[in-house]
Amino acid sequence: MATALRRLAKCSVSARLLSFAGHSRGRRGHFARPCTVVAQRNFSSASTMTVDLDSSTGIAVMKLHSPPVNSLSLDFLTEIAISLEKLEMNKGCRGVVVTSALPKIFSAGLDILEMYGKSPERCGEFWRAVQEMWLKFYSSRLVTVAAINGSSPAGGCLLSMTCDYRIMADNPRYSIGLNETQLGIVAPFWFKDTMVNTVGHRTAEIALQLGLLYSPQDALKIGMVDELVPEEKLVSTATEAMARWFAIPDHARQITKSAMRKPTIDKLLSARETDISNFVSFITKDSIQKSLKLYLENLRKKKA
Ligand SMILES: CC/C=C\C/C=C\CCCC/C=C/C(=O)SCCNC(=O)CCNC(=O)[C@H](O)C(C)(C)COP(=O)(O)OP(=O)(O)OC[C@H]1O[C@@H](n2cnc3c(N)ncnc32)[C@H](O)[C@@H]1OP(=O)(O)O
């Protein structure tokens, strides 16, 4: 099933930029089922998420549910990307709220187990799926709002930064940021670019080098998130925020979004294969594997 999903994801890449500029590629029936609430719910055999589309508002809520920490494995990334693709193709959908169904965690970022002790081939496949998820979200025609209801390190922060707007639960126990350097690894250029586009160059420089994780209050101060609300109001605030974006004619908003993001997207598209081989050669180095091993051990020790 997951392999079939990945194949489908690869086939649809070339259509992305068309939809980005507001052109419809969306012939119904491209997928086996139309994108309705029930079809979405049934779509994922692993039940790693629910996607509820309210046809009266055009807002879908995508709730990530991959215990224990919504870490982004190859299969999970593929499911997220395909779910977004299905929403993109549904003319009744104008926006998506991304949130977590797990308590206290939005997403723990990339699944470290996908980067530790894996073959170069598997690492390459994994990295392509990370790129694909980023490309789909960053270039989405939809209004995307992240409702960040828990900690969101590294890849979790990246996912939220691909969205148009971020609302975080005002809980000082949660943190968010690109903390890669703390693991002894390096955020690739398109993670860095997304961060720069979100918080500006100087703040990104400090945040990335030090691998900083910010409290919600500090994340608000630097512009990593746009709003803080009590956790119970998160999804309702996200759907309310969506109304401001829906008030703008779709084509004008989409073309503007494209103008803002296209250079960053094109940069990855033109270097995609090199980026994969850089990742594979970096992550499979003995020294990096040792760092990851240590980091995993510390994560486990913390619990014991
Ligand atoms: C030159 C350069 C060229 C190319 C680029 C090359 C390189 C690489 C770029 C890679 C970019 C990487 C991006 C990433 O996203 S890396 C992942 C970063 N994530 C983290 O650091 C988060 C780690 N986790 C935590 O801090 C906590 O777990 C968290 C999320 C705050 C939750 O805390 P808590 O509720 O207390 O839960 P536990 O810590 O007990 O965790 C439960 C369970 O989950 C396991 N786990 C946690 N996070 C991950 C993860 N990201 N991947 C896999 N597994 C994870 C944890 O070990 C526990 O497992 P157990 O078996 O003990 O139950």
The ligand as an SDF file (V2000), in Angstrom:
LIG
                    3D

 63 65  0  0  0  0  0  0  0  0999 V2000
   25.6470   19.0800    4.1780 C   0  0  0  0  0  0  0  0  0  0  0  0
   24.2080   18.8530    4.4350 C   0  0  0  0  0  0  0  0  0  0  0  0
   23.5740   18.0740    3.3970 C   0  0  0  0  0  0  0  0  0  0  0  0
   22.4060   17.5300    3.4750 C   0  0  0  0  0  0  0  0  0  0  0  0
   21.5330   17.5240    4.6600 C   0  0  0  0  0  0  0  0  0  0  0  0
   21.8770   16.5020    5.5930 C   0  0  0  0  0  0  0  0  0  0  0  0
   21.3470   16.2360    6.7140 C   0  0  0  0  0  0  0  0  0  0  0  0
   20.2760   16.1090    7.5090 C   0  0  0  0  0  0  0  0  0  0  0  0
   19.1590   16.9690    7.6470 C   0  0  0  0  0  0  0  0  0  0  0  0
   18.1810   16.3520    8.5360 C   0  0  0  0  0  0  0  0  0  0  0  0
   17.1250   17.2810    8.9990 C   0  0  0  0  0  0  0  0  0  0  0  0
   16.4770   16.6860   10.1910 C   0  0  0  0  0  0  0  0  0  0  0  0
   15.3460   17.0570   10.6320 C   0  0  0  0  0  0  0  0  0  0  0  0
   14.6690   16.4480   11.7940 C   0  0  0  0  0  0  0  0  0  0  0  0
   13.5020   16.6280   11.9720 O   0  0  0  0  0  0  0  0  0  0  0  0
   15.5550   15.4280   12.8620 S   0  0  0  0  0  0  0  0  0  0  0  0
   14.4850   15.0460   14.1930 C   0  0  0  0  0  0  0  0  0  0  0  0
   14.5740   16.0810   15.2350 C   0  0  0  0  0  0  0  0  0  0  0  0
   13.6560   15.8160   16.3070 N   0  0  0  0  0  0  0  0  0  0  0  0
   13.9910   15.9400   17.5670 C   0  0  0  0  0  0  0  0  0  0  0  0
   15.0910   16.2830   17.9160 O   0  0  0  0  0  0  0  0  0  0  0  0
   12.9140   15.6130   18.5590 C   0  0  0  0  0  0  0  0  0  0  0  0
   13.3230   14.5380   19.4820 C   0  0  0  0  0  0  0  0  0  0  0  0
   12.2290   14.2360   20.3750 N   0  0  0  0  0  0  0  0  0  0  0  0
   11.9300   14.9620   21.4560 C   0  0  0  0  0  0  0  0  0  0  0  0
   12.5050   15.9790   21.7540 O   0  0  0  0  0  0  0  0  0  0  0  0
   10.8110   14.4490   22.3200 C   0  0  0  0  0  0  0  0  0  0  0  0
   10.6140   13.1080   21.9980 O   0  0  0  0  0  0  0  0  0  0  0  0
    9.4780   15.2060   22.1590 C   0  0  0  0  0  0  0  0  0  0  0  0
    9.0370   15.3120   20.7100 C   0  0  0  0  0  0  0  0  0  0  0  0
    9.6070   16.6160   22.7660 C   0  0  0  0  0  0  0  0  0  0  0  0
    8.3850   14.4260   22.9430 C   0  0  0  0  0  0  0  0  0  0  0  0
    8.8090   14.2030   24.2600 O   0  0  0  0  0  0  0  0  0  0  0  0
    8.0650   13.1070   25.1540 P   0  0  0  0  0  0  0  0  0  0  0  0
    6.6090   13.2900   25.1020 O   0  0  0  0  0  0  0  0  0  0  0  0
    8.7350   13.1480   26.4970 O   0  0  0  0  0  0  0  0  0  0  0  0
    8.3400   11.7250   24.4090 O   0  0  0  0  0  0  0  0  0  0  0  0
    9.6700   10.8560   24.4200 P   0  0  0  0  0  0  0  0  0  0  0  0
   10.8740   11.7280   24.2950 O   0  0  0  0  0  0  0  0  0  0  0  0
    9.6300    9.9300   25.5680 O   0  0  0  0  0  0  0  0  0  0  0  0
    9.5290   10.0720   23.0380 O   0  0  0  0  0  0  0  0  0  0  0  0
    8.6270    8.9790   22.8940 C   0  0  0  0  0  0  0  0  0  0  0  0
    9.2630    7.9590   21.9540 C   0  0  0  0  0  0  0  0  0  0  0  0
    9.3840    8.5710   20.6640 O   0  0  0  0  0  0  0  0  0  0  0  0
   10.7540    8.4770   20.2300 C   0  0  0  0  0  0  0  0  0  0  0  0
   11.0450    9.6780   19.4100 N   0  0  0  0  0  0  0  0  0  0  0  0
   10.9760   10.9380   19.7790 C   0  0  0  0  0  0  0  0  0  0  0  0
   11.2840   11.7570   18.7620 N   0  0  0  0  0  0  0  0  0  0  0  0
   11.5810   10.9520   17.7170 C   0  0  0  0  0  0  0  0  0  0  0  0
   11.9740   11.1920   16.3760 C   0  0  0  0  0  0  0  0  0  0  0  0
   12.1210   12.4330   15.8670 N   0  0  0  0  0  0  0  0  0  0  0  0
   12.1980   10.1300   15.5770 N   0  0  0  0  0  0  0  0  0  0  0  0
   12.0480    8.8740   16.0470 C   0  0  0  0  0  0  0  0  0  0  0  0
   11.6660    8.5830   17.3200 N   0  0  0  0  0  0  0  0  0  0  0  0
   11.4300    9.6070   18.1410 C   0  0  0  0  0  0  0  0  0  0  0  0
   11.5420    8.4610   21.5270 C   0  0  0  0  0  0  0  0  0  0  0  0
   12.8200    7.9120   21.3000 O   0  0  0  0  0  0  0  0  0  0  0  0
   10.6670    7.5600   22.3690 C   0  0  0  0  0  0  0  0  0  0  0  0
   10.8860    6.2340   21.9160 O   0  0  0  0  0  0  0  0  0  0  0  0
   10.8680    4.9990   22.9430 P   0  0  0  0  0  0  0  0  0  0  0  0
   11.2690    3.8230   22.1070 O   0  0  0  0  0  0  0  0  0  0  0  0
   11.8800    5.3300   24.0070 O   0  0  0  0  0  0  0  0  0  0  0  0
    9.4610    4.9610   23.4720 O   0  0  0  0  0  0  0  0  0  0  0  0
  1  2  1  0
  2  3  1  0
  3  4  2  0
  4  5  1  0
  5  6  1  0
  6  7  2  0
  7  8  1  0
  8  9  1  0
  9 10  1  0
 10 11  1  0
 11 12  1  0
 12 13  2  0
 13 14  1  0
 14 15  2  0
 14 16  1  0
 16 17  1  0
 17 18  1  0
 18 19  1  0
 19 20  1  0
 20 21  2  0
 20 22  1  0
 22 23  1  0
 23 24  1  0
 24 25  1  0
 25 26  2  0
 25 27  1  0
 27 28  1  0
 27 29  1  0
 29 30  1  0
 29 31  1  0
 29 32  1  0
 32 33  1  0
 33 34  1  0
 34 35  2  0
 34 36  1  0
 34 37  1  0
 37 38  1  0
 38 39  2  0
 38 40  1  0
 38 41  1  0
 41 42  1  0
 42 43  1  0
 43 44  1  0
 43 58  1  0
 44 45  1  0
 45 46  1  0
 45 56  1  0
 46 47  1  0
 46 55  1  0
 47 48  2  0
 48 49  1  0
 49 50  1  0
 49 55  2  0
 50 51  1  0
 50 52  2  0
 52 53  1  0
 53 54  2  0
 54 55  1  0
 56 57  1  0
 56 58  1  0
 58 59  1  0
 59 60  1  0
 60 61  2  0
 60 62  1  0
 60 63  1  0
M  END
$$$$
